[in-house]
Amino acid sequence: MEKRSALQKRPKKRCKSISFARILFCICLLFASFSANSQSKKQKALEAKRTRLQKEIKKVNTLLFDTQKKEKNLLQQAKDLKQKIKVRSQLIKTLDQEKNLLDSKINANSLRIQNLNEALTLLKKEYGDMVYKSFKSKSLQSRMLFVLSSKDFHQASKRIQYMRQYRAFRKKQGTEIAVKTTQIEALNSKLLVQKIQKENLASEHREEQLKIEVEKEEQENLISKVKSQEKTYVAQIKKKQREERSIDREIERLIRAAIAASKKKAKSSAKGFSLTPEAKLLASKFAFNKGKLPWPVVNALVVRNFGKIPHETLRGITIQSNGIHIATNKGADAKAVFEGTVLAIQVGSSGLKTVMIQHGNYITLYSNLETLAVQKGERISLKQPLGKIHTDKVTGKTILKFQIWKDVQKENPKSWLLRL
């Protein structure tokens, strides 16, 4: 009887140990889930980056290389090739990161499969032992005797409860075996998919590596040819820089004149534009959309960034860029990035035009236009066409020069525009 009483207490101890194991298992699951979610987010970000870089390489080929004229411009070719190599290098780096992340996922899943297989083996052994002992010592007659031999109703009730718990535990172990078997099958399928993905990434990586090696060899040949004519190219660049500085000075003069006129009209001594309430509201709306403005062309590829930039090929030459240069398709229109009013239209010595649109105390500039679709003082709506962008007859490139000013302060347009 004492032995049987001891047997009645065992399920409770086992339940406590099971409860502790369950808590530990849940904690492990929580950490595994957190790690998996983190890796999943990182993988999605890398996939998005890879897609973006692949699109950018297509744009480089379409907007820079497909438009090249038969008359070779070595300096321009070297610049274009450097841009392509830069983007391709970023793509290769991203492919490496994706492959490394997949490696860690494959290793983690392989370890999980190993642990699940070990747990499954143990569960099957325990279950088998339990079934064998149950069959050996717990026939229907012995179970009835076990209950009927109780000294009172309370003990009989406890023994019935014990047998129910025992049956429930056996059923639960059977379910756990089925669940773990399903988990292993799912992980094996996932592992197979991940290995295929890894092989695809490795294949793409090899292809891109071969392409970049060919491009780098071509780049070296171009640079050696450029160096043989370095003096000629340096003279051309300096002449172009003088022309750009002259245009920039005229732009600044026009802006300062507009600021002076607004201050005179309002009898104000403010540093920048003196704004009406309506203009202040427009300026605040423009500022609120920083980082969200649409691009001034439909198909855009930045070929020159903002600020002081060392020349791509020739050493010792620095370019001061007050905005960004955007390559686009031949015949494309420049479009307004925000509503406003045409402040001024500037016509250069070559006949190319610049449209300046005022948005309160902000001004957007669209240069290198062949034709105009607007006039000074006209109210402009968002994405309204401003004119056709000029296509260079020598290079075959269609480049829009785009700037953003706040009063007389030059801003980096890329920080205002939506990310491509």
C-alpha positions as CSV (number, residue, x, y, z in Angstrom):
1,M,0.0,0.0,0.0
2,E,2.8,2.4,0.9
3,K,4.5,1.6,-2.5
4,R,1.2,2.3,-4.3
5,S,0.9,5.6,-2.4
6,A,4.4,6.6,-3.5
7,L,3.3,5.8,-7.1
8,Q,0.4,8.1,-6.7
9,K,2.7,11.0,-5.9
10,R,5.1,10.5,-8.8
11,P,2.9,12.1,-11.5
12,K,3.0,15.4,-9.6
13,K,6.8,15.4,-9.5
14,R,7.0,14.5,-13.2
15,C,4.5,17.3,-14.0
16,K,6.8,19.8,-12.2
17,S,9.8,18.6,-14.1
18,I,7.8,18.7,-17.3
19,S,6.6,22.2,-16.4
20,F,10.2,23.4,-15.9
21,A,11.4,21.8,-19.1
22,R,8.5,23.4,-21.0
23,I,9.4,26.9,-19.6
24,L,13.0,26.3,-20.7
25,F,11.9,25.1,-24.1
26,C,9.7,28.2,-24.5
27,I,12.6,30.5,-23.6
28,C,14.8,28.8,-26.2
29,L,12.0,29.1,-28.8
30,L,11.6,32.8,-28.0
31,F,15.3,33.5,-28.5
32,A,15.3,31.4,-31.7
33,S,12.2,33.2,-33.0
34,F,13.8,36.6,-32.2
35,S,17.0,35.6,-34.0
36,A,15.0,34.2,-37.0
37,N,13.0,37.4,-37.3
38,S,16.2,39.5,-37.2
39,Q,17.8,37.4,-39.9
40,S,14.6,37.5,-42.0
41,K,14.5,41.3,-41.8
42,K,18.2,41.5,-42.8
43,Q,17.7,39.0,-45.7
44,K,14.8,41.1,-47.0
45,A,16.9,44.3,-46.8
46,L,19.7,42.6,-48.7
47,E,17.3,41.2,-51.3
48,A,15.9,44.7,-51.8
49,K,19.4,46.2,-52.1
50,R,20.4,43.5,-54.6
51,T,17.3,44.3,-56.7
52,R,18.0,48.0,-56.6
53,L,21.6,47.6,-57.7
54,Q,20.6,45.2,-60.5
55,K,18.2,47.9,-61.7
56,E,20.9,50.6,-61.4
57,I,23.3,48.5,-63.6
58,K,20.6,48.2,-66.2
59,K,20.2,52.0,-66.1
60,V,23.9,52.5,-66.4
61,N,24.0,50.3,-69.5
62,T,20.8,51.9,-71.0
63,L,21.5,55.6,-70.2
64,L,25.3,55.7,-70.4
65,F,26.6,53.0,-72.7
66,D,23.7,52.4,-75.2
67,T,23.8,56.2,-76.0
68,Q,27.5,56.4,-76.8
69,K,28.4,57.9,-80.2
70,K,30.7,56.3,-82.6
71,E,33.2,59.2,-82.1
72,K,34.9,57.9,-78.9
73,N,35.2,60.3,-75.9
74,L,37.8,58.5,-73.8
75,L,37.3,60.7,-70.7
76,Q,33.6,60.2,-70.7
77,Q,34.0,56.4,-71.4
78,A,36.4,56.1,-68.4
79,K,33.9,58.0,-66.2
80,D,31.0,55.9,-67.3
81,L,32.9,52.7,-66.8
82,K,34.0,53.7,-63.3
83,Q,30.4,54.3,-62.4
84,K,29.4,50.8,-63.7
85,I,32.3,49.2,-61.8
86,K,31.3,51.0,-58.6
87,V,27.7,49.7,-58.8
88,R,28.8,46.2,-59.8
89,S,31.3,46.1,-56.8
90,Q,28.4,47.0,-54.5
91,L,26.3,44.3,-56.0
92,I,29.1,41.7,-55.5
93,K,29.5,42.8,-51.9
94,T,25.7,42.5,-51.4
95,L,25.7,39.0,-52.9
96,D,28.5,38.0,-50.5
97,Q,26.5,39.3,-47.6
98,E,23.4,37.4,-48.7
99,K,25.4,34.2,-49.2
100,N,27.0,34.6,-45.7
101,L,23.6,35.1,-44.1
102,L,22.3,32.0,-45.9
103,D,25.3,30.1,-44.6
104,S,24.5,31.0,-41.0
105,K,20.8,30.1,-41.6
106,I,21.8,26.7,-43.1
107,N,24.1,26.0,-40.2
108,A,21.4,27.0,-37.7
109,N,18.8,24.9,-39.4
110,S,21.2,21.9,-39.6
111,L,21.9,22.2,-35.9
112,R,18.1,22.4,-35.2
113,I,17.5,19.3,-37.3
114,Q,20.3,17.5,-35.4
115,N,18.8,18.5,-32.0
116,L,15.3,17.6,-33.1
117,N,16.4,14.2,-34.3
118,E,18.2,13.6,-30.9
119,A,15.0,14.7,-29.1
120,L,12.9,12.5,-31.3
121,T,15.1,9.5,-30.7
122,L,14.8,10.0,-27.0
123,L,11.1,10.5,-27.1
124,K,10.6,7.3,-29.1
125,K,12.7,5.3,-26.7
126,E,10.8,6.7,-23.7
127,Y,7.5,6.1,-25.4
128,G,8.5,2.6,-26.3
129,D,9.6,1.8,-22.8
130,M,6.4,3.2,-21.4
131,V,4.2,1.2,-23.8
132,Y,6.2,-2.0,-23.0
133,K,5.9,-1.5,-19.3
134,S,2.2,-0.6,-19.6
135,F,1.5,-3.8,-21.6
136,K,3.6,-5.9,-19.2
137,S,2.2,-4.7,-15.9
138,K,-1.0,-2.9,-16.6
139,S,-3.6,-5.3,-17.9
140,L,-7.3,-4.4,-17.6
141,Q,-7.6,-6.9,-14.6
142,S,-4.5,-5.4,-12.8
143,R,-5.8,-1.9,-13.3
144,M,-9.2,-2.8,-11.8
145,L,-7.5,-4.6,-8.9
146,F,-5.3,-1.5,-8.4
147,V,-8.5,0.6,-7.9
148,L,-10.6,-2.0,-6.0
149,S,-7.8,-2.6,-3.5
150,S,-8.0,1.0,-2.3
151,K,-8.6,1.4,1.4
152,D,-11.3,4.0,0.9
153,F,-13.1,6.0,-1.8
154,H,-10.6,9.0,-1.6
155,Q,-7.7,6.7,-2.4
156,A,-9.6,5.0,-5.2
157,S,-10.4,8.4,-6.7
158,K,-6.7,9.4,-6.5
159,R,-5.7,6.1,-8.2
160,I,-8.2,6.6,-11.1
161,Q,-6.9,10.2,-11.5
162,Y,-3.3,8.8,-11.6
163,M,-4.2,6.3,-14.3
164,R,-5.9,9.1,-16.4
165,Q,-2.8,11.3,-16.0
166,Y,-0.6,8.4,-17.1
167,R,-2.8,7.8,-20.2
168,A,-2.8,11.6,-21.0
169,F,1.0,11.7,-20.7
170,R,1.3,8.8,-23.1
171,K,-1.0,10.5,-25.6
172,K,0.9,13.7,-25.2
173,Q,4.3,12.0,-25.9
174,G,2.8,10.4,-29.0
175,T,1.6,13.9,-30.2
176,E,5.1,15.4,-29.5
177,I,6.7,12.6,-31.6
178,A,4.3,13.5,-34.5
179,V,5.0,17.3,-34.1
180,K,8.8,16.8,-34.0
181,T,8.6,14.6,-37.0
182,T,6.7,17.3,-38.9
183,Q,9.1,20.0,-37.7
184,I,12.1,17.9,-39.0
185,E,10.4,17.4,-42.4
186,A,9.6,21.1,-42.7
187,L,13.2,22.1,-41.7
188,N,14.6,19.6,-44.3
189,S,12.5,21.2,-47.0
190,K,13.5,24.7,-45.9
191,L,17.2,23.6,-45.9
192,L,16.9,22.3,-49.4
193,V,15.4,25.7,-50.6
194,Q,18.2,27.6,-48.8
195,K,20.9,25.5,-50.4
196,I,19.4,26.1,-53.9
197,Q,19.2,29.9,-53.1
198,K,22.9,29.8,-52.0
199,E,23.9,28.1,-55.2
200,N,22.0,30.7,-57.3
201,L,23.7,33.5,-55.4
202,A,27.1,31.8,-55.8
203,S,26.4,31.5,-59.6
204,E,25.4,35.1,-59.9
205,H,28.5,36.1,-57.9
206,R,30.8,34.3,-60.3
207,E,29.1,35.9,-63.3
208,E,29.4,39.4,-61.8
209,Q,33.0,38.8,-60.8
210,L,33.9,37.8,-64.4
211,K,32.2,40.9,-65.8
212,I,33.9,43.2,-63.3
213,E,37.4,41.7,-64.2
214,V,36.7,42.5,-67.9
215,E,35.5,46.0,-67.0
216,K,38.5,46.7,-64.8
217,E,40.9,45.6,-67.6
218,E,39.1,47.9,-70.0
219,Q,39.3,50.7,-67.5
220,E,43.0,50.3,-67.2
221,N,43.4,50.6,-71.0
222,L,41.2,53.7,-71.1
223,I,43.1,55.4,-68.3
224,S,46.4,54.8,-70.0
225,K,45.0,56.3,-73.2
226,V,43.5,59.3,-71.3
227,K,46.9,59.9,-69.6
228,S,48.6,60.1,-73.0
229,Q,46.3,63.1,-73.8
230,E,46.1,64.4,-70.2
231,K,47.0,68.0,-71.1
232,T,44.2,68.3,-73.7
233,Y,41.6,66.9,-71.3
234,V,42.7,69.1,-68.4
235,A,42.4,72.2,-70.6
236,Q,38.9,71.1,-71.7
237,I,37.8,70.4,-68.1
238,K,39.1,73.8,-66.8
239,K,37.3,75.6,-69.6
240,K,34.1,73.8,-68.7
241,Q,34.5,74.6,-65.1
242,R,34.9,78.3,-65.9
243,E,31.6,78.2,-67.9
244,E,29.9,76.4,-65.0
245,R,31.2,78.9,-62.4
246,S,29.9,81.8,-64.6
247,I,26.4,80.2,-64.8
248,D,26.4,79.5,-61.0
249,R,27.4,83.2,-60.3
250,E,24.5,84.3,-62.6
251,I,22.1,82.0,-60.7
252,E,23.2,83.4,-57.4
253,R,22.9,87.0,-58.7
254,L,19.3,86.3,-59.8
255,I,18.4,84.7,-56.4
256,R,20.0,87.6,-54.4
257,A,18.1,90.1,-56.6
258,A,14.8,88.3,-55.9
259,I,15.6,88.3,-52.2
260,A,16.3,92.1,-52.3
261,A,13.1,92.7,-54.2
262,S,11.0,90.7,-51.7
263,K,12.6,92.6,-48.7
264,K,12.1,96.0,-50.4
265,K,8.4,95.2,-51.1
266,A,7.8,94.1,-47.5
267,K,10.1,96.8,-46.1
268,S,11.9,94.0,-44.2
269,S,15.5,93.6,-43.1
270,A,15.4,89.7,-43.0
271,K,18.5,87.8,-44.1
272,G,16.6,85.7,-46.7
273,F,13.3,86.1,-48.6
274,S,10.6,88.2,-47.0
275,L,7.6,85.9,-47.3
276,T,3.9,86.4,-47.3
277,P,1.8,84.1,-45.1
278,E,0.9,82.1,-48.2
279,A,4.6,81.8,-49.2
280,K,5.5,80.8,-45.6
281,L,2.9,78.0,-45.8
282,L,4.3,76.8,-49.1
283,A,7.9,76.8,-47.7
284,S,6.8,74.8,-44.7
285,K,5.1,72.2,-46.9
286,F,8.2,72.0,-49.1
287,A,10.4,71.5,-46.0
288,F,8.0,68.9,-44.6
289,N,8.5,66.8,-47.8
290,K,12.3,66.6,-47.4
291,G,13.3,63.1,-48.5
292,K,10.0,62.6,-50.2
293,L,10.1,64.8,-53.3
294,P,9.7,63.0,-56.6
295,W,12.6,63.0,-59.1
296,P,12.5,65.6,-61.8
297,V,12.8,62.9,-64.5
298,V,10.9,59.6,-64.8
299,N,14.0,57.4,-65.5
300,A,16.9,58.8,-63.4
301,L,20.6,57.9,-62.9
302,V,22.8,60.2,-60.9
303,V,26.1,60.7,-62.7
304,R,27.5,63.6,-60.6
305,N,26.9,64.1,-56.9
306,F,26.7,67.3,-54.8
307,G,29.7,69.1,-53.3
308,K,33.5,69.0,-53.9
309,I,34.3,65.9,-56.0
310,P,37.7,64.7,-57.1
311,H,37.7,64.0,-60.9
312,E,37.0,60.3,-61.7
313,T,40.1,59.8,-63.9
314,L,42.5,62.8,-63.7
315,R,44.4,63.4,-60.5
316,G,44.6,66.9,-58.9
317,I,41.3,68.1,-60.4
318,T,38.4,68.9,-58.1
319,I,34.9,69.7,-59.3
320,Q,32.6,71.9,-57.3
321,S,29.1,70.7,-57.9
322,N,26.2,72.9,-56.6
323,G,23.7,70.2,-57.4
324,I,23.4,66.8,-59.1
325,H,23.6,65.7,-62.7
326,I,20.9,63.2,-63.7
327,A,21.1,61.0,-66.8
328,T,17.8,60.1,-68.4
329,N,16.3,59.0,-71.7
330,K,16.6,61.1,-74.9
331,G,13.6,63.4,-75.4
332,A,12.7,63.3,-71.7
333,D,11.0,66.3,-70.0
334,A,12.2,67.9,-66.8
335,K,9.3,67.9,-64.3
336,A,8.7,70.1,-61.3
337,V,9.3,68.3,-58.0
338,F,6.9,70.6,-56.1
339,E,4.3,73.3,-56.7
340,G,5.5,76.9,-57.0
341,T,6.1,79.9,-59.3
342,V,8.7,80.4,-62.0
343,L,11.1,82.9,-60.4
344,A,13.4,83.3,-63.5
345,I,14.5,81.7,-66.7
346,Q,18.2,81.9,-67.5
347,V,19.5,81.4,-71.1
348,G,23.2,80.5,-71.4
349,S,25.6,81.4,-74.2
350,S,25.0,78.0,-75.8
351,G,21.2,78.7,-75.9
352,L,20.5,76.1,-73.2
353,K,18.0,77.2,-70.5
354,T,17.6,77.0,-66.7
355,V,14.2,77.2,-65.1
356,M,14.1,78.5,-61.5
357,I,11.0,77.7,-59.5
358,Q,10.3,79.4,-56.1
359,H,8.6,77.5,-53.3
360,G,8.6,80.1,-50.5
361,N,12.2,80.7,-49.6
362,Y,13.2,77.4,-51.4
363,I,14.2,77.4,-55.1
364,T,14.6,74.4,-57.4
365,L,16.7,74.7,-60.6
366,Y,16.4,72.7,-63.7
367,S,19.3,73.3,-66.1
368,N,20.4,72.1,-69.5
369,L,16.9,72.4,-71.1
370,E,16.7,72.5,-74.9
371,T,13.1,73.9,-75.1
372,L,10.8,75.5,-72.6
373,A,7.2,74.7,-71.7
374,V,6.7,77.4,-69.0
375,Q,7.3,81.2,-68.7
376,K,8.4,83.6,-65.9
377,G,5.7,84.2,-63.2
378,E,3.7,81.1,-64.2
379,R,2.2,79.1,-61.4
380,I,3.5,75.5,-61.5
381,S,1.9,72.3,-60.3
382,L,3.6,69.2,-59.0
383,K,5.2,67.1,-61.8
384,Q,4.3,69.7,-64.5
385,P,6.6,69.4,-67.5
386,L,9.0,72.4,-67.7
387,G,10.8,71.6,-71.0
388,K,12.8,69.1,-73.0
389,I,16.3,68.1,-71.7
390,H,19.2,68.7,-74.1
391,T,21.0,65.6,-75.5
392,D,24.7,66.2,-76.1
393,K,25.7,65.6,-79.7
394,V,29.2,64.3,-78.9
395,T,28.5,62.0,-76.0
396,G,24.9,61.1,-76.9
397,K,23.9,61.6,-73.2
398,T,20.8,63.4,-71.9
399,I,21.7,65.1,-68.6
400,L,19.5,67.3,-66.4
401,K,21.4,69.5,-63.9
402,F,19.3,69.8,-60.8
403,Q,19.8,72.1,-57.8
404,I,18.0,73.1,-54.6
405,W,18.6,76.4,-52.8
406,K,17.3,77.7,-49.5
407,D,17.6,81.5,-49.8
408,V,21.3,81.7,-50.9
409,Q,22.3,78.4,-49.2
410,K,22.9,75.4,-51.6
411,E,21.3,72.1,-50.5
412,N,22.2,68.5,-51.4
413,P,19.3,67.5,-53.7
414,K,19.7,63.8,-52.9
415,S,18.7,64.4,-49.3
416,W,15.4,65.9,-50.5
417,L,14.5,63.4,-53.2
418,L,12.9,60.0,-52.8
419,R,15.5,57.2,-52.7
420,L,15.8,55.6,-56.1
